[in-house]
Amino acid sequence: MRAPGPCAGCGAGGAARYRCPRCDTAYCSVPCCRTHRGRCSAGPGAPQGAPQGSPQGSPAAPGPWALHDILSEEDEQDRVPLHKLKLLGESEELKALLLNPHLRQLLLAIDQAQDKSSLLRKLMQEPLFVEFADCCLSIVEPPEKENVLPE
């Protein structure tokens, strides 16, 4: 597991927790990703920044996103399978919520915040954000049927 390095977008040291799926360049946030994406010249299947000696398709350089690009070891317990994450993109209810400019501003604020956990605690008091979080959770972890008698 590699430690976060400097962000290629803004230069913040130790903040780059994400990697470009094309060239493996490290960045720290959505705005830095967008900046990099505009300059990235690597083709979709050509990870130029992949470590030497790791052939494409090996565990060190899988598909568009590698697990180590997104989660650290302590975050492993929070991992959501990729097929469930794809369900988020297919949800019409979630897409409708994301059309709300206030919610988009809240999500951008979280992405750019230095202290994400304290901001997240504050936002969990915001009804719109709670609705967004509940929608995401209901897609990723559908509620189990409780108190149902077997037939």
C-alpha positions as CSV (number, residue, x, y, z in Angstrom):
1,M,0.0,0.0,0.0
2,R,1.5,3.3,-1.0
3,A,1.3,6.4,1.1
4,P,-0.4,9.5,-0.4
5,G,2.1,11.7,-2.2
6,P,1.9,15.2,-3.5
7,C,-1.0,16.2,-5.6
8,A,-0.2,16.8,-9.3
9,G,-2.9,19.4,-9.5
10,C,-2.4,21.7,-6.6
11,G,0.9,20.4,-5.2
12,A,-0.5,19.7,-1.7
13,G,2.0,17.4,0.0
14,G,0.7,14.0,1.2
15,A,-2.9,14.8,0.1
16,A,-3.1,12.8,-3.2
17,R,-5.4,9.9,-2.3
18,Y,-6.7,9.3,-5.8
19,R,-5.0,8.3,-9.1
20,C,-5.8,9.0,-12.8
21,P,-7.1,5.7,-14.3
22,R,-5.2,6.6,-17.6
23,C,-1.7,7.6,-16.5
24,D,-1.6,6.9,-12.7
25,T,-1.0,10.6,-11.9
26,A,-1.9,11.3,-8.2
27,Y,-4.4,14.1,-7.3
28,C,-6.3,15.1,-4.1
29,S,-9.8,16.3,-5.2
30,V,-12.4,16.6,-7.9
31,P,-11.1,20.0,-9.1
32,C,-7.6,18.7,-9.3
33,C,-8.8,15.7,-11.2
34,R,-10.7,17.9,-13.7
35,T,-7.6,20.0,-14.2
36,H,-5.4,16.9,-14.8
37,R,-8.0,15.3,-17.1
38,G,-7.9,18.4,-19.3
39,R,-4.1,17.9,-19.7
40,C,-3.9,14.1,-19.6
41,S,-2.5,12.9,-22.9
42,A,-2.5,9.1,-22.1
43,G,-5.0,7.0,-23.9
44,P,-7.6,5.1,-21.9
45,G,-5.6,1.9,-22.0
46,A,-2.2,3.3,-21.5
47,P,-1.2,3.8,-17.9
48,Q,2.1,5.7,-18.4
49,G,2.7,6.1,-14.7
50,A,2.3,2.5,-13.8
51,P,5.1,1.0,-11.8
52,Q,7.9,-0.6,-13.8
53,G,7.7,-4.4,-14.0
54,S,3.9,-4.6,-13.4
55,P,2.3,-5.7,-16.6
56,Q,-1.1,-4.2,-17.5
57,G,-3.8,-6.4,-16.2
58,S,-1.9,-7.4,-13.1
59,P,-3.2,-6.6,-9.6
60,A,-1.0,-3.5,-9.5
61,A,-2.7,-2.0,-12.6
62,P,-6.2,-3.3,-12.9
63,G,-9.1,-1.7,-14.9
64,P,-10.0,1.9,-14.7
65,W,-9.7,2.2,-10.8
66,A,-7.6,0.2,-8.6
67,L,-8.6,-0.4,-5.0
68,H,-5.4,1.1,-3.7
69,D,-6.2,4.3,-5.6
70,I,-9.3,4.8,-3.5
71,L,-8.9,3.2,-0.1
72,S,-6.1,2.9,2.5
73,E,-5.8,-0.2,4.6
74,E,-7.8,1.2,7.5
75,D,-10.6,2.1,5.0
76,E,-10.8,-1.5,3.7
77,Q,-13.7,-2.4,5.9
78,D,-15.8,0.4,4.2
79,R,-15.2,-1.0,0.7
80,V,-18.2,-1.2,-1.6
81,P,-18.1,-3.7,-4.5
82,L,-17.8,-2.0,-7.9
83,H,-21.0,-3.5,-9.2
84,K,-22.9,-1.8,-6.4
85,L,-21.2,1.5,-7.1
86,K,-22.3,1.3,-10.7
87,L,-25.9,1.0,-9.4
88,L,-25.5,4.6,-8.1
89,G,-24.9,5.8,-11.6
90,E,-28.0,4.1,-12.8
91,S,-30.4,5.4,-10.1
92,E,-32.9,7.9,-11.4
93,E,-33.8,9.0,-7.9
94,L,-30.1,9.8,-7.1
95,K,-29.7,11.6,-10.5
96,A,-32.8,13.8,-9.6
97,L,-31.3,14.6,-6.2
98,L,-28.0,15.6,-7.8
99,L,-29.8,18.2,-10.0
100,N,-30.2,20.3,-6.8
101,P,-27.5,23.1,-6.9
102,H,-27.5,23.3,-3.1
103,L,-26.7,19.6,-2.7
104,R,-24.0,19.9,-5.4
105,Q,-22.5,22.8,-3.4
106,L,-22.5,20.7,-0.2
107,L,-20.8,17.8,-2.0
108,L,-18.1,20.2,-3.4
109,A,-17.5,21.6,0.0
110,I,-16.9,18.1,1.5
111,D,-14.5,17.3,-1.4
112,Q,-12.5,20.5,-0.8
113,A,-12.6,20.5,3.1
114,Q,-9.5,19.9,5.1
115,D,-11.4,18.4,8.0
116,K,-13.9,16.2,6.1
117,S,-15.1,14.3,9.2
118,S,-16.3,17.4,11.2
119,L,-17.9,18.9,8.1
120,L,-19.7,15.6,7.4
121,R,-21.0,15.6,11.0
122,K,-22.4,19.1,10.4
123,L,-23.9,18.1,7.1
124,M,-25.7,15.1,8.6
125,Q,-27.9,17.7,10.3
126,E,-28.9,19.1,6.9
127,P,-32.1,17.4,5.7
128,L,-31.1,17.5,2.0
129,F,-27.8,15.9,2.7
130,V,-29.4,13.2,4.8
131,E,-31.8,12.5,2.0
132,F,-28.8,12.1,-0.4
133,A,-27.0,9.9,2.0
134,D,-30.1,7.7,2.6
135,C,-30.6,7.4,-1.1
136,C,-27.0,6.3,-1.7
137,L,-27.2,3.8,1.2
138,S,-30.5,2.3,0.1
139,I,-28.9,1.7,-3.4
140,V,-25.6,0.2,-2.1
141,E,-27.1,-1.6,0.9
142,P,-30.8,-2.3,0.3
143,P,-32.7,-2.5,3.6
144,E,-33.4,-6.1,4.7
145,K,-37.0,-7.1,5.3
146,E,-37.5,-7.0,9.0
147,N,-40.1,-8.9,11.0
148,V,-41.2,-11.1,8.1
149,L,-42.5,-14.4,9.0
150,P,-41.4,-17.3,6.8
151,E,-44.2,-19.0,5.0
